[in-house]
Amino acid sequence: MMKIGLLSDTHGYVHPRIKHHFKEVDEIWHAGDIGSIEVLEELEQFKKVRAVYGNIDNHKIRAATKEHRRFVMEGVDVWITHIGGYPGRYAPQIREYIYRNPPDLFICGHSHILKIMRDKRTGLLHMNPGACGKSGFHKVKTLIRFEISRGQILNPEVIELSDEKTFDVDGSDQK
């Protein structure tokens, strides 16, 4: 079993509570718009990081990451990218690939809108952790924690950094 901490759109800022909420995870996955190489380095000093670059990321971040990451972990086919859209509204540049060879778990950032939803057409699970940086239109900074084990994605939790509440995906308060 692997415990994953998922975030996106830090835009050069590491919220002081990220490490607290991710202390039990095995890896941190960053879905782009990291914002500065220092953010990536700080996260890498804390945990193993799998990151993709986003549209605001400079040449240093692009040299240290990739546009897309596709890998298998614990029997789950994972695809992480920054600009990917969501079920029914995938980004044009990846739509064909999603439908031809869908992953089990498709992760992206960019929109600053938290989403966890199933694609009814392909069966994949889509996650967008929202945004946890200071820049952007979002009003609440969010992260996701979940587990991967034996081909299953388990126990997704949404964490709101602004008021420090944690919710299971059923909406029950876990503060």
VODREN-67282 format. One line per 10 residues: number of its first residue (from 1); their letters; for each residue x, y, z of C-alpha. Coordinates in steps of 0.02 Angstrom, whole numbers, plus 50000, padded with zeros to 5 digits. Layout:
! residues N
NUM	A	X:Y:Z; ... $
END
This chain:
! residues 175
1	MMKIGLLSDT	50000:50000:50000; 50058:50175:49957; 49995:50334:50038; 49991:50483:49921; 49981:50670:49952; 49915:50762:49799; 49929:50949:49769; 49935:51073:49627; 49953:51256:49587; 50068:51306:49729 $
11	HGYVHPRIKH	50126:51456:49624; 50288:51475:49722; 50212:51451:49896; 50221:51305:50017; 50082:51322:50143; 50152:51290:50318; 50026:51149:50351; 50066:51045:50196; 50202:50948:50284; 50090:50916:50433 $
21	HFKEVDEIWH	49953:50844:50323; 50075:50745:50217; 50185:50678:50359; 50112:50502:50340; 50118:50493:50149; 50247:50394:50052; 50249:50512:49903; 50191:50685:49854; 50120:50708:49681; 50118:50886:49612 $
31	AGDIGSIEVL	50005:50921:49463; 50096:51076:49401; 50111:51264:49418; 50244:51236:49549; 50300:51416:49531; 50480:51406:49587; 50618:51277:49592; 50633:51311:49779; 50457:51242:49808; 50502:51082:49716 $
41	EELEQFKKVR	50666:51067:49811; 50580:51095:49979; 50452:50960:49943; 50587:50840:49882; 50684:50863:50044; 50528:50811:50138; 50463:50663:50033; 50484:50580:49865; 50399:50691:49735; 50325:50652:49565 $
51	AVYGNIDNHK	50288:50817:49480; 50238:50887:49312; 50264:51064:49255; 50124:51186:49223; 50099:51333:49108; 50178:51459:49229; 50333:51354:49265; 50502:51413:49203; 50645:51322:49118; 50721:51263:49284 $
61	IRAATKEHRR	50561:51175:49336; 50533:51107:49160; 50709:51034:49162; 50675:50948:49329; 50501:50881:49286; 50398:50823:49137; 50240:50882:49049; 50159:50712:49077; 50197:50570:49198; 50121:50401:49166 $
71	FVMEGVDVWI	50168:50255:49276; 50096:50104:49366; 50095:50099:49555; 50021:49956:49656; 49931:49896:49500; 49853:50066:49462; 49892:50150:49295; 49917:50335:49338; 49930:50484:49220; 49975:50656:49290 $
81	THIGGYPGRY	49976:50815:49185; 49939:50997:49219; 49812:51047:49086; 49702:50897:49061; 49521:50947:49084; 49399:50825:49162; 49277:50690:49107; 49169:50753:48965; 49282:50905:48942; 49459:50841:48918 $
91	APQIREYIYR	49589:50959:48846; 49596:50938:48656; 49780:50889:48654; 49749:50735:48764; 49568:50686:48727; 49614:50558:48594; 49744:50475:48707; 49624:50465:48854; 49491:50378:48751; 49613:50264:48660 $
101	NPPDLFICGH	49709:50208:48815; 49630:50272:48975; 49727:50261:49138; 49644:50204:49297; 49682:50370:49380; 49694:50535:49285; 49762:50684:49383; 49778:50864:49329; 49781:51038:49402; 49767:51207:49315 $
111	SHILKIMRDK	49584:51249:49347; 49604:51282:49535; 49440:51185:49552; 49440:51033:49664; 49362:50882:49577; 49355:50697:49611; 49243:50611:49484; 49224:50452:49384; 49224:50456:49194; 49070:50355:49147 $
121	RTGLLHMNPG	49134:50326:48970; 49307:50257:49015; 49289:50208:49198; 49442:50309:49250; 49445:50408:49411; 49486:50592:49387; 49564:50697:49524; 49606:50881:49526; 49667:50937:49698; 49618:51118:49668 $
131	ACGKSGFHKV	49751:51242:49717; 49853:51270:49875; 49951:51425:49827; 49915:51607:49861; 49890:51657:49678; 49728:51628:49584; 49542:51650:49602; 49516:51506:49724; 49455:51555:49896; 49503:51393:49985 $
141	KTLIRFEISR	49671:51304:49974; 49648:51117:49952; 49748:50954:49950; 49699:50772:49929; 49765:50620:50021; 49728:50443:49965; 49797:50267:49961; 49836:50148:49819; 49837:49961:49850; 49815:49806:49742 $
151	GQILNPEVIE	49743:49900:49594; 49625:50007:49698; 49619:50191:49742; 49561:50201:49922; 49508:50325:50057; 49520:50491:49965; 49517:50638:50086; 49501:50821:50043; 49596:50941:50155; 49552:51125:50161 $
161	LSDEKTFDVD	49703:51224:50218; 49613:51389:50248; 49510:51328:50395; 49604:51165:50426; 49455:51051:50403; 49474:50878:50329; 49329:50791:50243; 49303:50615:50180; 49231:50615:50004; 49059:50582:50080 $
171	GSDQK	49072:50755:50158; 49084:50707:50340; 49192:50824:50443; 49353:50743:50507; 49428:50892:50601 $
END
